[in-house]
Amino acid sequence: MIIYDYFRSSAAYRVRIALNLKGLTAERQSIHLGNGAQREAAYKAINPQGFVPYLVEDDFQLSQSLAIIEYLDEKYPAPPLLPSLLQLRARARQIAQIVACDIHPLNNSRILGYLSTDLNVTDAKKTQWVCGWIHDGFLAIETLLSTRERPTTFCVGDTPSLADICLIPQVTNANRFHCAMDKFPIIMGIYDAAMALPAFDLAQPMKQPDAF
């Protein structure tokens, strides 16, 4: 198994967490997004979209972090990354998609680079942009979490799920940009619980071999 990865990519971070939770080992190939390696012909020949993460396993190839995580969960089912109860599986996917579909696409390196280079947005305004979208998405997630029947260690139970795999990298981004998190005590409690687990801790961006 090969994973094309970049230490600061939130989407790749999700896949690293999933691999760690499953106890799976993959060869990591770093694609340096900051240097434009994703646009080079050699990588485009592997992944025409040029994004990370990208999975290669034998003769099968797959992009998109959520698709990769669910593929891994189905092929390597222990421990499961989605609850057995239908409603909780749907809730886990809902939270994951708030992060992956509504927050992250507005704040990824491609968009931030466009804001800086094409629109001449200042760093201060760029931080305001990032934190604004994180705040809106986290407010929705915090509200959802507050309606749980009982407090749980993680988003939809006492073991990590797809929801936490997506949420934790986004909290890491919020911390990187010094976004205010005081309105999200439930989210921060989940973050603290997750970071106490090696699967999450060892997947952190600054603990990757290509970090700088």
N, C-alpha and C positions, 0 to 999 in steps of 0.2 A: 504494500500500500504506500502510495506517495501522496503527500499533501503539499500543494503549492500554497505558500503562506507569506505573510508579512507581519512582523511583530506588532505593528500599530493598527492593523486592520481589525475592527470590531467583529466583522463577519468571520474572519479567520480565528479570532479569539474564541468565538462560540464553538467552532469545530474542535479546537484544542481542548476545551473543557469537556466536550462530549467524548473525545477519544480517551481522555484521562479517566472520566467516570466509568467508561467501559473497560479500562485496563488494556487498551489497544495501543500498539506502537506503529507509527508511520514514519517513513523517511520524509524529512521536511526539505523542501526546496524553496528558498527565500526569493520572492519577487519584490524588489525594492520599489515600492510605489512612489517614494519621494524622488527617485532618480529616473522615473519614467520607464522602468524595466517592463512594465505591463504593456507598453505600446511597441516593444521591440518585436521584430518579425519572428524571432525564435520562440517567444512565448505565445504570440498570436497563432502560431502554427499548432500549438498544443491546445490553447483555449482562445477561440476566435473573439470572445467578448473581452478578454484581457483583464478580467477581474480575479481577485482571490476571495475565498479559498477555491481550490480546484482539486478534486479527488481523482486519482488514477489507481485502480485496483485490478490487476491482471489486464483484461481487455475491455474493462468498463471504465468510463470516464463520466464525471458529474460535476456541475457547478451549482452555485446558490447554496448558502450555508444551511438554510432550513431543510432543503431537499437532501443535502448530504447527511445532516443529523438524523432525519427520519429514515434514510437508507441504512445508516449504521445501526439505528435502533431496531429495525426489522431484521437485519442480517445477524446482528449480535445482540440478542434480546435481553441479556442480563448484564447489569441491572436495567430495568426499563426506564426510559426517559419520559414516558407519558403514563398517567394514572390508568388504572383498570376501569374506573367509573367513567361512563360516557360524558357526563356533564363536566367532570373535572378535566378530562382530556380536551374538551372544547374550550374550557376556561384557560388552560395552559396555552393552547394555540392562540387564543385571543390576546393574551398578554404578550406572547412572543411576537405576534404580528403587529401589535401597537409599536413595539420597539423596532422590528425589522422592516416594517412597511411605512410607518408614519414618522418616526423620529430619525432613525439612522440615515435614510436616503437624503435627507436635507442637510446632514452634517458630515457626510463622508469626505474623504480627501479630495475627491474629484470636484465636489461642489465648493469646498473651501478654497481650492486652488482657483476656481473660476471667479469666486468673489474677489480674491486678491489680485489676480493677474488681469482679468478682463474688465472687472468693474471697479478696480482700485479701491476696494473697501478696506478701511483701516483695521488693524488688529483688534482695537477696542470694539468696533462695530461688528467684527466677525465673531468675537466672543459673545456679544449681545445676541447675535443671530443663533449661535449654538445653544446658549443657555435658554433662550426663549422657547425653542422647539422642545428641548429636553423638559423644561418646566411644564409645558402643556401636556406632553405625553405622560410624564410622571404623575401629574395631577389626576389624570384618568386612571392610571394603574393604582395609585394610592387609594382612590375612591373604591375601586373594585376590591382591593385587598381588605378594605375596612368592612366590607359586607360579608366576609366569610362567616360561616356558621360558628367557627371557633378559630382562635389564633393558631397558626401553624408555623413551623420553623422556616419553611420555604413558601413559595407562592401558592401552591395548591396541595400542600401536604408536608410531611416531616422529612421527606427525601427530595433531592433536587429533581427538577423536571425541565422540559424544554423552555418553560417560562423563565426559570432562573438562569438557564444557559444564555438566554438573550438579554435578560435584565442586567446581569452583573457587568458585562462589558460596557453597557451604556452608563452605569454608575461610574465605572472607571473613567469614561470620557468626561462625565460631569465633574469629577474630581480634578481631572487634568486641566479643565478650563475654569476651575474654581467657581463653578456654578453653586448658587445657594441651595442647600438641601434640607434646610430646617423644617420645611413643610412636608417632608416625606419620612416620618419616623418608621413607618412599617417597612418601606423599601430599604432604609438604612439598616434596620434590624436584620433583614434577609441578607443584605450585603455582608454584614459582619459575620453571620452564620456561615455563609458560603466561603468567605475568605479564610475561615478556620479549617476548611477542608483542603487537603493537598491538591485535589483535582482542579480546584479553582485557583488556588494560590500559585501553583506551578505553571498555569496557563497565562499568567499576567504578562502584559507586553514587555515590561522591563526585565523579565526573567527569561526571555527568548535569546537564542544565540545570535540573532541578527540585530538585537537592540543596540542602539547607540546613544 
